């Protein structure tokens, strides 16, 4: 998971080649990881958590993590 979190952060900073490298490493460890796994997490009443999760999902997509 740490590789995917780093990839999302790097993608949000515009460092896409580094982000994609982290995705590649993450997928070599866990080839079944997808953006959909993050999106199905239970929602909460905490708006800060929800905003953070949306940023994470956006970063994962920018880093080209598979959707499903």
Secondary structure as UniProt FT lines:
FT   HELIX           2..12
FT   TURN            13..14
FT   HELIX           16..29
FT   TURN            31..32
FT   HELIX           35..39
FT   HELIX           47..62
FT   TURN            63..64
//
